[in-house]
Amino acid sequence: MSTEAGRIASHGRGGAGNLGKDDPNTYTKPSDLVTPTLKSDHYSTGRGGSGNIARNDPQHPEIARASQDVEAPVHRDAEGPHHYGRGGAANVVSPSEREIYQAHENNMRKSEELRREQGSANDTKSLVEKGKEFLSKFGKK
């Protein structure tokens, strides 16, 4: 089935009874991917706890935006036995020596590309430096 209308989706865990035609009305649209503008007085910067609630300063919306932006970690290929899914020996994959070598080379390439994107190692900010820079935004009026 090459058309989107004929996509098959899994609804739930396991079993052929959970497979069926996908509902085209639930497909992600470009408008679903737009970052929303915060309109409330307070916003959440993480999961749970009152320490993750911050005041929204309408004069400095960049602070709220920066506190909610998260950079995804770079995906690394497994360089050894890896477990996928839940339980059972059938979910363990033991790659061959060649696959381990290829994964290692691929990971090294990704790391090098990331270093180039972020600048040289001397120019790259540490996590502590990034945190200090972020917190300094709250002190500015």
N, CA, C and O of each residue as an XYZ file, in Angstrom:
564
protein
N       0.846     -1.177      0.000
C       0.000      0.000      0.000
C       0.884      1.229      0.000
O       1.561      1.508      0.990
N       0.885      1.948     -1.069
C       1.776      3.089     -1.178
C       1.090      4.411     -0.855
O       1.769      5.418     -0.654
N      -0.225      4.432     -0.802
C      -0.900      5.695     -0.507
C      -1.021      5.878      0.992
O      -1.089      4.909      1.748
N      -1.047      7.145      1.414
C      -1.160      7.423      2.842
C      -2.500      6.951      3.384
O      -2.586      6.553      4.546
N      -3.545      6.986      2.567
C      -4.868      6.587      3.028
C      -4.896      5.114      3.403
O      -5.763      4.694      4.170
N      -3.968      4.320      2.881
C      -3.952      2.902      3.154
C      -2.964      2.486      4.222
O      -2.655      1.300      4.340
N      -2.451      3.442      5.016
C      -1.462      3.097      6.035
C      -2.078      2.191      7.093
O      -3.250      2.321      7.448
N      -1.258      1.274      7.583
C      -1.663      0.381      8.661
C      -1.028      0.891      9.944
O       0.134      1.297      9.943
N      -1.786      0.873     11.046
C      -1.273      1.351     12.326
C      -1.516      0.307     13.397
O      -2.483     -0.452     13.335
N      -0.630      0.275     14.376
C      -0.787     -0.591     15.537
C      -1.428      0.228     16.644
O      -0.947      1.310     16.982
N      -2.498     -0.279     17.199
C      -3.221      0.418     18.263
C      -3.129     -0.421     19.533
O      -3.957     -1.304     19.758
N      -2.139     -0.150     20.351
C      -1.995     -0.908     21.584
C      -0.822     -1.852     21.524
O       0.044     -1.732     20.657
N      -0.795     -2.798     22.453
C       0.339     -3.706     22.588
C       0.007     -5.081     22.037
O      -1.021     -5.667     22.375
N       0.876     -5.582     21.195
C       0.831     -6.961     20.720
C      -0.482     -7.397     20.086
O      -1.518     -6.752     20.251
N      -0.416     -8.497     19.365
C      -1.610     -9.115     18.821
C      -2.082     -8.502     17.516
O      -2.074     -7.284     17.340
N      -2.494     -9.375     16.602
C      -2.969     -8.927     15.298
C      -4.264     -8.137     15.419
O      -4.602     -7.359     14.527
N      -4.994     -8.332     16.519
C      -6.243     -7.601     16.720
C      -6.032     -6.111     16.920
O      -6.987     -5.336     16.859
N      -4.799     -5.703     17.158
C      -4.505     -4.284     17.365
C      -4.020     -3.597     16.095
O      -3.620     -2.433     16.141
N      -4.050     -4.294     14.967
C      -3.638     -3.699     13.697
C      -4.872     -3.310     12.902
O      -5.843     -4.063     12.837
N      -4.829     -2.147     12.310
C      -5.959     -1.710     11.504
C      -5.571     -0.529     10.651
O      -4.449     -0.028     10.732
N      -6.502     -0.087      9.833
C      -6.231      1.071      8.977
C      -6.053      2.307      9.854
O      -6.766      2.508     10.837
N      -5.087      3.119      9.469
C      -4.802      4.354     10.188
C      -5.831      5.408      9.814
O      -6.273      5.473      8.667
N      -6.210      6.230     10.777
C      -7.181      7.297     10.555
C      -6.472      8.522      9.972
O      -5.646      9.128     10.654
N      -6.776      8.897      8.733
C      -6.104     10.050      8.112
C      -6.325     11.353      8.876
O      -5.530     12.284      8.746
N      -7.394     11.432      9.671
C      -7.667     12.655     10.435
C      -6.662     12.870     11.557
O      -6.555     13.979     12.080
N      -5.920     11.826     11.939
C      -4.960     11.957     13.041
C      -3.537     12.203     12.547
O      -2.620     12.289     13.364
N      -3.326     12.316     11.253
C      -1.986     12.571     10.727
C      -1.484     13.931     11.213
O      -2.269     14.861     11.396
N      -0.202     14.035     11.416
C       0.402     15.297     11.830
C       0.379     16.281     10.670
O       0.788     15.965      9.553
N      -0.109     17.479     10.962
C      -0.161     18.547      9.963
C       0.919     19.572     10.303
O       1.329     19.651     11.461
N       1.390     20.353      9.343
C       2.400     21.379      9.642
C       1.979     22.315     10.774
O       2.819     22.754     11.559
N       0.686     22.621     10.863
C       0.219     23.525     11.921
C       0.374     22.896     13.306
O       0.453     23.617     14.301
N       0.418     21.558     13.388
C       0.622     20.877     14.667
C       2.053     21.037     15.169
O       2.312     20.859     16.359
N       2.978     21.368     14.282
C       4.390     21.424     14.635
C       4.867     22.825     15.002
O       6.042     23.007     15.321
N       3.988     23.809     14.965
C       4.357     25.182     15.291
C       4.499     25.313     16.806
O       3.641     24.847     17.556
N       5.578     25.944     17.250
C       5.790     26.153     18.674
C       4.783     27.176     19.173
O       4.706     28.282     18.637
N       4.003     26.818     20.203
C       2.981     27.749     20.681
C       3.596     28.924     21.440
O       4.677     28.806     22.016
N       2.901     30.047     21.433
C       3.307     31.213     22.211
C       2.670     31.094     23.586
O       1.481     30.798     23.702
N       3.462     31.325     24.628
C       2.938     31.243     25.987
C       2.086     32.471     26.274
O       2.530     33.604     26.090
N       0.855     32.236     26.728
C      -0.057     33.342     26.982
C      -0.425     33.452     28.457
O      -0.987     34.468     28.865
N      -0.130     32.444     29.265
C      -0.493     32.470     30.680
C       0.566     33.200     31.501
O       1.674     33.449     31.026
N       0.206     33.541     32.752
C       1.133     34.250     33.644
C       2.288     33.363     34.087
O       3.383     33.850     34.370
N       2.040     32.059     34.145
C       3.061     31.107     34.590
C       3.151     29.974     33.577
O       2.203     29.716     32.835
N       4.287     29.308     33.550
C       4.477     28.179     32.646
C       5.328     27.122     33.334
O       6.044     27.412     34.292
N       5.242     25.894     32.834
C       5.993     24.769     33.386
C       7.264     24.570     32.575
O       7.243     24.590     31.344
N       8.377     24.377     33.287
C       9.652     24.167     32.603
C      10.089     22.713     32.650
O      11.196     22.390     32.218
N       9.256     21.843     33.157
C       9.645     20.438     33.261
C       8.510     19.601     33.796
O       7.343     19.986     33.715
N       8.862     18.446     34.347
C       7.860     17.518     34.852
C       7.725     17.658     36.360
O       8.718     17.608     37.086
N       6.507     17.832     36.825
C       6.181     17.788     38.242
C       6.882     18.804     39.119
O       7.939     19.325     38.764
N       6.284     19.081     40.266
C       6.906     19.934     41.270
C       6.732     21.411     41.009
O       6.791     21.870     39.868
N       6.516     22.156     42.094
C       6.313     23.601     41.961
C       7.600     24.315     41.559
O       7.553     25.448     41.081
N       8.753     23.665     41.749
C      10.018     24.264     41.339
C      10.155     24.390     39.834
O      11.059     25.065     39.344
N       9.265     23.746     39.103
C       9.306     23.814     37.641
C       8.310     24.822     37.076
O       8.108     24.889     35.863
N       7.693     25.600     37.953
C       6.754     26.625     37.512
C       7.465     27.971     37.561
O       8.030     28.343     38.589
N       7.437     28.692     36.459
C       8.117     29.985     36.380
C       7.127     31.061     35.943
O       6.123     30.768     35.293
N       7.417     32.305     36.305
C       6.582     33.440     35.921
C       6.925     33.858     34.492
O       8.095     33.966     34.127
N       5.902     34.088     33.706
C       6.079     34.521     32.324
C       6.197     36.041     32.300
O       5.242     36.743     32.631
N       7.349     36.545     31.914
C       7.586     37.987     31.832
C       7.282     38.447     30.411
O       8.045     38.148     29.493
N       6.167     39.178     30.210
C       5.805     39.596     28.851
C       6.838     40.516     28.205
O       6.882     40.633     26.980
N       7.672     41.172     29.021
C       8.706     42.055     28.486
C       9.901     41.269     27.935
O      10.668     41.781     27.119
N      10.049     40.009     28.397
C      11.185     39.179     27.976
C      10.707     37.767     27.602
O      11.010     36.811     28.315
N       9.969     37.625     26.499
C       9.465     36.300     26.115
C      10.584     35.320     25.764
O      10.367     34.109     25.784
N      11.786     35.828     25.441
C      12.901     34.943     25.083
C      13.327     34.074     26.266
O      13.868     32.987     26.063
N      13.095     34.533     27.493
C      13.464     33.735     28.670
C      12.580     32.497     28.749
O      13.076     31.392     28.966
N      11.272     32.676     28.574
C      10.350     31.541     28.603
C      10.660     30.574     27.472
O      10.639     29.358     27.661
N      10.948     31.119     26.293
C      11.249     30.269     25.140
C      12.510     29.454     25.391
O      12.539     28.257     25.108
N      13.556     30.092     25.921
C      14.825     29.398     26.168
C      14.678     28.324     27.233
O      15.331     27.283     27.155
N      13.829     28.560     28.226
C      13.687     27.579     29.302
C      12.922     26.347     28.856
O      13.004     25.305     29.506
N      12.188     26.441     27.774
C      11.418     25.299     27.301
C      12.059     24.574     26.129
O      11.681     23.442     25.827
N      13.018     25.199     25.464
C      13.689     24.543     24.345
C      14.635     23.473     24.862
O      15.417     23.713     25.783
N      14.561     22.316     24.278
C      15.419     21.202     24.665
C      16.105     20.669     23.417
O      15.454     20.412     22.404
N      17.411     20.503     23.493
C      18.144     19.926     22.373
C      18.135     18.411     22.524
O      18.493     17.879     23.575
N      17.729     17.732     21.478
C      17.708     16.275     21.515
C      19.136     15.747     21.468
O      19.981     16.293     20.759
N      19.406     14.680     22.225
C      20.747     14.105     22.162
C      20.986     13.462     20.797
O      20.050     13.012     20.137
N      22.233     13.429     20.392
C      22.587     12.801     19.126
C      22.390     11.295     19.265
O      22.848     10.693     20.236
N      21.709     10.689     18.295
C      21.494      9.243     18.324
C      22.811      8.522     18.082
O      23.537      8.832     17.138
N      23.110      7.561     18.942
C      24.325      6.761     18.783
C      23.915      5.323     18.481
O      23.012      4.774     19.113
N      24.590      4.726     17.512
C      24.333      3.332     17.178
C      24.947      2.438     18.248
O      26.018      2.740     18.775
N      24.272      1.341     18.567
C      24.786      0.399     19.565
C      26.068     -0.245     19.047
O      26.120     -0.724     17.914
N      27.108     -0.251     19.894
C      28.402     -0.826     19.507
C      28.637     -2.173     20.184
O      29.784     -2.585     20.357
N      27.601     -2.839     20.554
C      27.706     -4.141     21.195
C      26.311     -4.733     21.323
O      25.366     -4.232     20.715
N      26.174     -5.800     22.113
C      24.840     -6.380     22.304
C      23.871     -5.318     22.821
O      24.219     -4.510     23.682
N      22.661     -5.330     22.288
C      21.684     -4.312     22.657
C      20.325     -4.961     22.839
O      19.963     -5.878     22.102
N      19.575     -4.483     23.822
C      18.253     -5.023     24.123
C      17.182     -4.089     23.578
O      17.202     -2.889     23.854
N      16.254     -4.631     22.811
C      15.135     -3.864     22.265
C      13.850     -4.403     22.866
O      13.677     -5.618     22.959
N      12.961     -3.538     23.269
C      11.657     -3.987     23.733
C      11.665     -4.447     25.170
O      12.522     -4.049     25.960
N      10.707     -5.286     25.505
C      10.522     -5.737     26.879
C      10.800     -7.229     26.978
O      10.236     -8.025     26.228
N      11.666     -7.599     27.900
C      11.899     -8.998     28.254
C      12.172     -9.952     27.105
O      11.860     -9.666     25.949
N      12.756    -11.085     27.444
C      12.947    -12.139     26.468
C      14.244    -12.049     25.694
O      14.661    -10.975     25.261
N      14.875    -13.210     25.528
C      16.149    -13.279     24.816
C      16.001    -12.924     23.339
O      16.972    -12.525     22.696
N      14.799    -13.065     22.802
C      14.589    -12.747     21.389
C      14.731    -11.250     21.122
O      14.834    -10.836     19.967
N      14.738    -10.438     22.172
C      14.867     -8.993     22.007
C      16.302     -8.516     22.142
O      16.547     -7.310     22.127
N      17.258     -9.431     22.274
C      18.667     -9.063     22.377
C      19.326     -9.284     21.020
O      19.207    -10.351     20.418
N      20.020     -8.256     20.557
C      20.718     -8.337     19.280
C      22.209     -8.290     19.554
O      22.694     -7.380     20.226
N      22.932     -9.263     19.040
C      24.389     -9.281     19.159
C      24.972     -9.029     17.775
O      24.979     -9.927     16.934
N      25.462     -7.817     17.532
C      25.981     -7.493     16.204
C      27.287     -8.222     15.899
O      28.026     -8.612     16.803
N      27.549     -8.396     14.619
C      28.799     -9.016     14.187
C      29.941     -8.022     14.389
O      29.702     -6.841     14.645
N      31.179     -8.500     14.274
C      32.344     -7.614     14.423
C      32.288     -6.484     13.392
O      32.629     -5.341     13.696
N      31.860     -6.810     12.180
C      31.766     -5.792     11.128
C      30.720     -4.742     11.492
O      30.950     -3.547     11.304
N      29.559     -5.182     12.017
C      28.512     -4.239     12.411
C      28.967     -3.356     13.571
O      28.632     -2.173     13.622
N      29.732     -3.931     14.505
C      30.274     -3.154     15.626
C      31.223     -2.086     15.091
O      31.168     -0.932     15.517
N      32.088     -2.470     14.162
C      33.037     -1.531     13.566
C      32.290     -0.409     12.845
O      32.620      0.766     13.006
N      31.275     -0.778     12.042
C      30.509      0.225     11.302
C      29.778      1.176     12.254
O      29.723      2.381     12.005
N      29.218      0.638     13.342
C      28.524      1.477     14.323
C      29.505      2.448     14.969
O      29.196      3.624     15.156
N      30.697      1.941     15.310
C      31.712      2.790     15.928
C      32.123      3.917     14.974
O      32.209      5.077     15.377
N      32.372      3.574     13.725
C      32.757      4.581     12.731
C      31.637      5.613     12.539
O      31.900      6.811     12.433
N      30.405      5.141     12.495
C      29.261      6.030     12.330
C      29.137      6.980     13.527
O      28.875      8.171     13.354
N      29.325      6.448     14.742
C      29.260      7.280     15.945
C      30.374      8.320     15.961
O      30.152      9.460     16.366
N      31.568      7.936     15.525
C      32.688      8.876     15.478
C      32.394      9.995     14.472
O      32.692     11.161     14.727
N      31.807      9.628     13.329
C      31.450     10.620     12.313
C      30.414     11.594     12.867
O      30.538     12.804     12.679
N      29.388     11.069     13.553
C      28.352     11.931     14.130
C      28.947     12.872     15.172
O      28.591     14.050     15.223
N      29.851     12.358     15.999
C      30.488     13.187     17.025
C      31.303     14.300     16.384
O      31.268     15.444     16.838
N      32.031     13.965     15.336
C      32.847     14.965     14.645
C      31.962     16.027     13.994
O      32.282     17.214     14.052
N      30.857     15.618     13.379
C      29.934     16.572     12.767
C      29.356     17.507     13.824
O      29.226     18.709     13.592
N      29.011     16.956     14.978
C      28.462     17.767     16.059
C      29.493     18.773     16.555
O      29.160     19.931     16.810
N      30.743     18.338     16.693
C      31.812     19.248     17.123
C      31.981     20.394     16.127
O      32.163     21.548     16.515
N      31.918     20.060     14.842
C      32.059     21.098     13.822
C      30.898     22.089     13.878
O      31.092     23.292     13.709
N      29.685     21.572     14.117
C      28.513     22.447     14.196
C      28.620     23.397     15.384
O      28.227     24.560     15.293
N      29.145     22.905     16.483
C      29.219     23.704     17.707
C      30.479     24.548     17.778
O      30.637     25.326     18.719
N      31.361     24.423     16.832
C      32.624     25.147     16.864
C      33.709     24.235     17.402
O      33.458     23.064     17.688
N      34.899     24.760     17.538
C      36.009     23.944     18.023
C      35.793     23.591     19.485
O      34.975     24.216     20.161
N      36.514     22.604     19.974
C      36.367     22.134     21.354
C      36.632     23.249     22.354
O      36.041     23.260     23.434
N      37.516     24.194     22.014
C      37.829     25.298     22.921
C      36.683     26.297     23.012
O      36.525     26.964     24.034
N      35.886     26.405     21.960
C      34.788     27.361     21.941
C      33.492     26.771     22.490
O      32.556     27.518     22.773
N      33.417     25.463     22.645
C      32.200     24.813     23.087
C      31.965     25.091     24.563
O      32.870     24.931     25.382
N      30.747     25.508     24.905
C      30.408     25.809     26.292
C      30.086     24.519     27.034
O      29.463     23.610     26.485
N      30.520     24.454     28.284
C      30.186     23.302     29.111
C      28.743     23.448     29.580
O      28.140     24.511     29.434
N      28.194     22.379     30.140
C      26.833     22.406     30.650
C      26.703     23.455     31.751
O      25.691     24.150     31.829
N      27.721     23.571     32.600
C      27.704     24.563     33.680
C      27.667     25.977     33.092
O      26.910     26.828     33.559
N      28.488     26.223     32.066
C      28.498     27.546     31.433
C      27.144     27.871     30.812
O      26.665     29.001     30.908
N      26.527     26.872     30.173
C      25.205     27.085     29.590
C      24.191     27.410     30.681
O      23.343     28.284     30.504
N      24.279     26.703     31.817
C      23.370     26.954     32.934
C      23.537     28.346     33.500
O      22.554     29.037     33.768
N      24.793     28.765     33.685
C      25.053     30.117     34.200
C      24.511     31.173     33.238
O      23.914     32.162     33.664
N      24.721     30.959     31.950
C      24.230     31.903     30.945
C      22.709     31.990     30.983
O      22.135     33.075     30.895
N      22.061     30.827     31.115
C      20.599     30.789     31.172
C      20.089     31.521     32.411
O      19.168     32.333     32.319
N      20.688     31.234     33.572
C      20.239     31.851     34.819
C      20.511     33.348     34.846
O      19.781     34.099     35.492
N      21.551     33.785     34.151
C      21.856     35.218     34.135
C      20.744     36.014     33.454
O      20.587     37.207     33.716
N      19.976     35.365     32.584
C      18.870     36.050     31.912
C      17.796     36.482     32.910
O      17.103     37.473     32.684
N      17.655     35.739     34.020
C      16.630     36.065     34.999
C      17.006     37.301     35.811
O      16.126     37.969     36.353
N      18.297     37.617     35.903
C      18.748     38.763     36.674
C      18.618     40.069     35.925
O      18.618     41.134     36.543
N      18.509     40.016     34.607
C      18.422     41.237     33.793
C      17.003     41.787     33.810
O      16.037     41.026     33.757
N      16.881     43.071     33.882
C      15.553     43.717     33.865
C      15.416     44.569     32.639
O      14.377     45.196     32.435
